[in-house]
């Protein structure tokens, strides 16, 4: 019972991390394109 919940939580954390990183990359690229860097 513990293992599936543990794996699910890890998958959820990976998804959150991926979304956060991809969002940060998009924001950085937008700032660069706006400022002409």
CHARMM internal coordinates of N, CA and C (Angstrom, degrees):
IC EDIT
DIST 1 N 1 CA 1.4629
DIST 1 CA 1 C 1.5262
ANGL 1 N 1 CA 1 C 110.94
DIST 1 C 2 N 1.3193
ANGL 1 CA 1 C 2 N 116.94
DIHE 1 N 1 CA 1 C 2 N -33.33
DIST 2 N 2 CA 1.4654
ANGL 1 C 2 N 2 CA 119.19
DIHE 1 CA 1 C 2 N 2 CA -175.68
DIST 2 CA 2 C 1.5297
ANGL 2 N 2 CA 2 C 110.88
DIHE 1 C 2 N 2 CA 2 C -76.15
DIST 2 C 3 N 1.3255
ANGL 2 CA 2 C 3 N 116.38
DIHE 2 N 2 CA 2 C 3 N -37.73
DIST 3 N 3 CA 1.4627
ANGL 2 C 3 N 3 CA 119.18
DIHE 2 CA 2 C 3 N 3 CA -173.17
DIST 3 CA 3 C 1.5319
ANGL 3 N 3 CA 3 C 112.66
DIHE 2 C 3 N 3 CA 3 C -62.20
DIST 3 C 4 N 1.3468
ANGL 3 CA 3 C 4 N 120.77
DIHE 3 N 3 CA 3 C 4 N -50.58
DIST 4 N 4 CA 1.4673
ANGL 3 C 4 N 4 CA 119.44
DIHE 3 CA 3 C 4 N 4 CA -179.79
DIST 4 CA 4 C 1.5238
ANGL 4 N 4 CA 4 C 112.23
DIHE 3 C 4 N 4 CA 4 C -57.84
DIST 4 C 5 N 1.3270
ANGL 4 CA 4 C 5 N 117.34
DIHE 4 N 4 CA 4 C 5 N -40.69
DIST 5 N 5 CA 1.4680
ANGL 4 C 5 N 5 CA 119.38
DIHE 4 CA 4 C 5 N 5 CA 179.31
DIST 5 CA 5 C 1.5217
ANGL 5 N 5 CA 5 C 110.19
DIHE 4 C 5 N 5 CA 5 C -64.21
DIST 5 C 6 N 1.3325
ANGL 5 CA 5 C 6 N 115.99
DIHE 5 N 5 CA 5 C 6 N -40.01
DIST 6 N 6 CA 1.4591
ANGL 5 C 6 N 6 CA 120.08
DIHE 5 CA 5 C 6 N 6 CA 179.86
DIST 6 CA 6 C 1.5284
ANGL 6 N 6 CA 6 C 110.21
DIHE 5 C 6 N 6 CA 6 C -63.70
DIST 6 C 7 N 1.3232
ANGL 6 CA 6 C 7 N 116.44
DIHE 6 N 6 CA 6 C 7 N -45.29
DIST 7 N 7 CA 1.4648
ANGL 6 C 7 N 7 CA 119.53
DIHE 6 CA 6 C 7 N 7 CA -179.61
DIST 7 CA 7 C 1.5283
ANGL 7 N 7 CA 7 C 110.27
DIHE 6 C 7 N 7 CA 7 C -64.82
DIST 7 C 8 N 1.3363
ANGL 7 CA 7 C 8 N 116.28
DIHE 7 N 7 CA 7 C 8 N -38.28
DIST 8 N 8 CA 1.4566
ANGL 7 C 8 N 8 CA 119.34
DIHE 7 CA 7 C 8 N 8 CA -179.88
DIST 8 CA 8 C 1.5193
ANGL 8 N 8 CA 8 C 110.34
DIHE 7 C 8 N 8 CA 8 C -63.53
DIST 8 C 9 N 1.3337
ANGL 8 CA 8 C 9 N 115.94
DIHE 8 N 8 CA 8 C 9 N -42.29
DIST 9 N 9 CA 1.4619
ANGL 8 C 9 N 9 CA 118.69
DIHE 8 CA 8 C 9 N 9 CA -179.06
DIST 9 CA 9 C 1.5281
ANGL 9 N 9 CA 9 C 110.24
DIHE 8 C 9 N 9 CA 9 C -64.67
DIST 9 C 10 N 1.3362
ANGL 9 CA 9 C 10 N 116.93
DIHE 9 N 9 CA 9 C 10 N -38.06
DIST 10 N 10 CA 1.4739
ANGL 9 C 10 N 10 CA 119.78
DIHE 9 CA 9 C 10 N 10 CA 178.66
DIST 10 CA 10 C 1.5315
ANGL 10 N 10 CA 10 C 109.47
DIHE 9 C 10 N 10 CA 10 C -64.10
DIST 10 C 11 N 1.3140
ANGL 10 CA 10 C 11 N 117.10
DIHE 10 N 10 CA 10 C 11 N -44.11
DIST 11 N 11 CA 1.4669
ANGL 10 C 11 N 11 CA 120.17
DIHE 10 CA 10 C 11 N 11 CA 179.65
DIST 11 CA 11 C 1.5210
ANGL 11 N 11 CA 11 C 109.94
DIHE 10 C 11 N 11 CA 11 C -61.38
DIST 11 C 12 N 1.3231
ANGL 11 CA 11 C 12 N 116.28
DIHE 11 N 11 CA 11 C 12 N -40.87
DIST 12 N 12 CA 1.4677
ANGL 11 C 12 N 12 CA 120.24
DIHE 11 CA 11 C 12 N 12 CA 179.47
DIST 12 CA 12 C 1.5245
ANGL 12 N 12 CA 12 C 110.12
DIHE 11 C 12 N 12 CA 12 C -62.87
DIST 12 C 13 N 1.3220
ANGL 12 CA 12 C 13 N 116.71
DIHE 12 N 12 CA 12 C 13 N -42.58
DIST 13 N 13 CA 1.4618
ANGL 12 C 13 N 13 CA 120.20
DIHE 12 CA 12 C 13 N 13 CA 179.56
DIST 13 CA 13 C 1.5248
ANGL 13 N 13 CA 13 C 110.69
DIHE 12 C 13 N 13 CA 13 C -64.43
DIST 13 C 14 N 1.3332
ANGL 13 CA 13 C 14 N 116.38
DIHE 13 N 13 CA 13 C 14 N -39.57
DIST 14 N 14 CA 1.4630
ANGL 13 C 14 N 14 CA 119.40
DIHE 13 CA 13 C 14 N 14 CA 179.45
DIST 14 CA 14 C 1.5288
ANGL 14 N 14 CA 14 C 110.01
DIHE 13 C 14 N 14 CA 14 C -63.56
DIST 14 C 15 N 1.3316
ANGL 14 CA 14 C 15 N 116.25
DIHE 14 N 14 CA 14 C 15 N -42.32
DIST 15 N 15 CA 1.4682
ANGL 14 C 15 N 15 CA 119.54
DIHE 14 CA 14 C 15 N 15 CA 179.26
DIST 15 CA 15 C 1.5205
ANGL 15 N 15 CA 15 C 110.26
DIHE 14 C 15 N 15 CA 15 C -63.00
DIST 15 C 16 N 1.3320
ANGL 15 CA 15 C 16 N 116.53
DIHE 15 N 15 CA 15 C 16 N -45.47
DIST 16 N 16 CA 1.4692
ANGL 15 C 16 N 16 CA 119.75
DIHE 15 CA 15 C 16 N 16 CA 179.26
DIST 16 CA 16 C 1.5245
ANGL 16 N 16 CA 16 C 110.67
DIHE 15 C 16 N 16 CA 16 C -60.33
DIST 16 C 17 N 1.3372
ANGL 16 CA 16 C 17 N 116.40
DIHE 16 N 16 CA 16 C 17 N -43.94
DIST 17 N 17 CA 1.4652
ANGL 16 C 17 N 17 CA 119.89
DIHE 16 CA 16 C 17 N 17 CA -179.94
DIST 17 CA 17 C 1.5222
ANGL 17 N 17 CA 17 C 110.74
DIHE 16 C 17 N 17 CA 17 C -63.28
DIST 17 C 18 N 1.3414
ANGL 17 CA 17 C 18 N 116.55
DIHE 17 N 17 CA 17 C 18 N -42.61
DIST 18 N 18 CA 1.4646
ANGL 17 C 18 N 18 CA 119.72
DIHE 17 CA 17 C 18 N 18 CA -179.73
DIST 18 CA 18 C 1.5304
ANGL 18 N 18 CA 18 C 110.38
DIHE 17 C 18 N 18 CA 18 C -62.68
DIST 18 C 19 N 1.3446
ANGL 18 CA 18 C 19 N 115.88
DIHE 18 N 18 CA 18 C 19 N -44.85
DIST 19 N 19 CA 1.4655
ANGL 18 C 19 N 19 CA 119.03
DIHE 18 CA 18 C 19 N 19 CA 179.64
DIST 19 CA 19 C 1.5298
ANGL 19 N 19 CA 19 C 110.65
DIHE 18 C 19 N 19 CA 19 C -62.53
DIST 19 C 20 N 1.3403
ANGL 19 CA 19 C 20 N 116.50
DIHE 19 N 19 CA 19 C 20 N -40.80
DIST 20 N 20 CA 1.4611
ANGL 19 C 20 N 20 CA 119.68
DIHE 19 CA 19 C 20 N 20 CA -179.25
DIST 20 CA 20 C 1.5243
ANGL 20 N 20 CA 20 C 110.79
DIHE 19 C 20 N 20 CA 20 C -64.65
DIST 20 C 21 N 1.3414
ANGL 20 CA 20 C 21 N 115.93
DIHE 20 N 20 CA 20 C 21 N -46.12
DIST 21 N 21 CA 1.4662
ANGL 20 C 21 N 21 CA 119.59
DIHE 20 CA 20 C 21 N 21 CA -178.47
DIST 21 CA 21 C 1.5228
ANGL 21 N 21 CA 21 C 110.57
DIHE 20 C 21 N 21 CA 21 C -64.96
DIST 21 C 22 N 1.3348
ANGL 21 CA 21 C 22 N 117.04
DIHE 21 N 21 CA 21 C 22 N -45.69
DIST 22 N 22 CA 1.4632
ANGL 21 C 22 N 22 CA 119.50
DIHE 21 CA 21 C 22 N 22 CA -178.82
DIST 22 CA 22 C 1.5292
ANGL 22 N 22 CA 22 C 109.92
DIHE 21 C 22 N 22 CA 22 C -63.33
DIST 22 C 23 N 1.3500
ANGL 22 CA 22 C 23 N 116.43
DIHE 22 N 22 CA 22 C 23 N -39.14
DIST 23 N 23 CA 1.4581
ANGL 22 C 23 N 23 CA 119.47
DIHE 22 CA 22 C 23 N 23 CA 178.68
DIST 23 CA 23 C 1.5226
ANGL 23 N 23 CA 23 C 110.95
DIHE 22 C 23 N 23 CA 23 C -63.86
DIST 23 C 24 N 1.3418
ANGL 23 CA 23 C 24 N 116.58
DIHE 23 N 23 CA 23 C 24 N -41.02
DIST 24 N 24 CA 1.4559
ANGL 23 C 24 N 24 CA 120.08
DIHE 23 CA 23 C 24 N 24 CA 179.96
DIST 24 CA 24 C 1.5285
ANGL 24 N 24 CA 24 C 109.81
DIHE 23 C 24 N 24 CA 24 C -64.94
DIST 24 C 25 N 1.3244
ANGL 24 CA 24 C 25 N 116.99
DIHE 24 N 24 CA 24 C 25 N -39.38
DIST 25 N 25 CA 1.4692
ANGL 24 C 25 N 25 CA 120.19
DIHE 24 CA 24 C 25 N 25 CA 179.98
DIST 25 CA 25 C 1.5247
ANGL 25 N 25 CA 25 C 109.79
DIHE 24 C 25 N 25 CA 25 C -64.17
DIST 25 C 26 N 1.3295
ANGL 25 CA 25 C 26 N 116.48
DIHE 25 N 25 CA 25 C 26 N -42.17
DIST 26 N 26 CA 1.4718
ANGL 25 C 26 N 26 CA 119.61
DIHE 25 CA 25 C 26 N 26 CA 179.55
DIST 26 CA 26 C 1.5211
ANGL 26 N 26 CA 26 C 109.99
DIHE 25 C 26 N 26 CA 26 C -62.59
DIST 26 C 27 N 1.3325
ANGL 26 CA 26 C 27 N 116.46
DIHE 26 N 26 CA 26 C 27 N -43.82
DIST 27 N 27 CA 1.4745
ANGL 26 C 27 N 27 CA 119.79
DIHE 26 CA 26 C 27 N 27 CA -179.72
DIST 27 CA 27 C 1.5281
ANGL 27 N 27 CA 27 C 110.04
DIHE 26 C 27 N 27 CA 27 C -62.32
DIST 27 C 28 N 1.3371
ANGL 27 CA 27 C 28 N 116.59
DIHE 27 N 27 CA 27 C 28 N -44.46
DIST 28 N 28 CA 1.4669
ANGL 27 C 28 N 28 CA 119.44
DIHE 27 CA 27 C 28 N 28 CA -179.61
DIST 28 CA 28 C 1.5167
ANGL 28 N 28 CA 28 C 110.57
DIHE 27 C 28 N 28 CA 28 C -62.70
DIST 28 C 29 N 1.3362
ANGL 28 CA 28 C 29 N 117.76
DIHE 28 N 28 CA 28 C 29 N -44.39
DIST 29 N 29 CA 1.4613
ANGL 28 C 29 N 29 CA 120.54
DIHE 28 CA 28 C 29 N 29 CA -178.51
DIST 29 CA 29 C 1.5259
ANGL 29 N 29 CA 29 C 109.63
DIHE 28 C 29 N 29 CA 29 C -64.29
DIST 29 C 30 N 1.3361
ANGL 29 CA 29 C 30 N 117.35
DIHE 29 N 29 CA 29 C 30 N -37.99
DIST 30 N 30 CA 1.4683
ANGL 29 C 30 N 30 CA 120.17
DIHE 29 CA 29 C 30 N 30 CA 178.76
DIST 30 CA 30 C 1.5215
ANGL 30 N 30 CA 30 C 110.08
DIHE 29 C 30 N 30 CA 30 C -64.19
DIST 30 C 31 N 1.3364
ANGL 30 CA 30 C 31 N 117.14
DIHE 30 N 30 CA 30 C 31 N -44.10
DIST 31 N 31 CA 1.4609
ANGL 30 C 31 N 31 CA 119.96
DIHE 30 CA 30 C 31 N 31 CA 179.47
DIST 31 CA 31 C 1.5208
ANGL 31 N 31 CA 31 C 110.18
DIHE 30 C 31 N 31 CA 31 C -62.46
DIST 31 C 32 N 1.3319
ANGL 31 CA 31 C 32 N 116.80
DIHE 31 N 31 CA 31 C 32 N -42.30
DIST 32 N 32 CA 1.4687
ANGL 31 C 32 N 32 CA 119.49
DIHE 31 CA 31 C 32 N 32 CA -179.62
DIST 32 CA 32 C 1.5195
ANGL 32 N 32 CA 32 C 110.57
DIHE 31 C 32 N 32 CA 32 C -63.03
DIST 32 C 33 N 1.3275
ANGL 32 CA 32 C 33 N 117.19
DIHE 32 N 32 CA 32 C 33 N -43.94
DIST 33 N 33 CA 1.4633
ANGL 32 C 33 N 33 CA 119.44
DIHE 32 CA 32 C 33 N 33 CA -177.51
DIST 33 CA 33 C 1.5314
ANGL 33 N 33 CA 33 C 110.13
DIHE 32 C 33 N 33 CA 33 C -67.69
DIST 33 C 34 N 1.3200
ANGL 33 CA 33 C 34 N 117.56
DIHE 33 N 33 CA 33 C 34 N -34.23
DIST 34 N 34 CA 1.4616
ANGL 33 C 34 N 34 CA 119.41
DIHE 33 CA 33 C 34 N 34 CA 179.70
DIST 34 CA 34 C 1.5229
ANGL 34 N 34 CA 34 C 111.33
DIHE 33 C 34 N 34 CA 34 C -68.91
DIST 34 C 35 N 1.3478
ANGL 34 CA 34 C 35 N 115.95
DIHE 34 N 34 CA 34 C 35 N -41.92
DIST 35 N 35 CA 1.4626
ANGL 34 C 35 N 35 CA 119.28
DIHE 34 CA 34 C 35 N 35 CA -176.59
DIST 35 CA 35 C 1.5284
ANGL 35 N 35 CA 35 C 112.78
DIHE 34 C 35 N 35 CA 35 C -85.68
DIST 35 C 36 N 1.3208
ANGL 35 CA 35 C 36 N 116.10
DIHE 35 N 35 CA 35 C 36 N -4.88
DIST 36 N 36 CA 1.4552
ANGL 35 C 36 N 36 CA 119.20
DIHE 35 CA 35 C 36 N 36 CA 178.61
DIST 36 CA 36 C 1.5151
ANGL 36 N 36 CA 36 C 113.13
DIHE 35 C 36 N 36 CA 36 C 77.95
DIST 36 C 37 N 1.3487
ANGL 36 CA 36 C 37 N 117.50
DIHE 36 N 36 CA 36 C 37 N 23.51
DIST 37 N 37 CA 1.4584
ANGL 36 C 37 N 37 CA 118.75
DIHE 36 CA 36 C 37 N 37 CA 176.79
DIST 37 CA 37 C 1.5174
ANGL 37 N 37 CA 37 C 108.28
DIHE 36 C 37 N 37 CA 37 C -81.31
END
COOR INIT
IC SEED 1 N 1 CA 1 C
IC BUILD
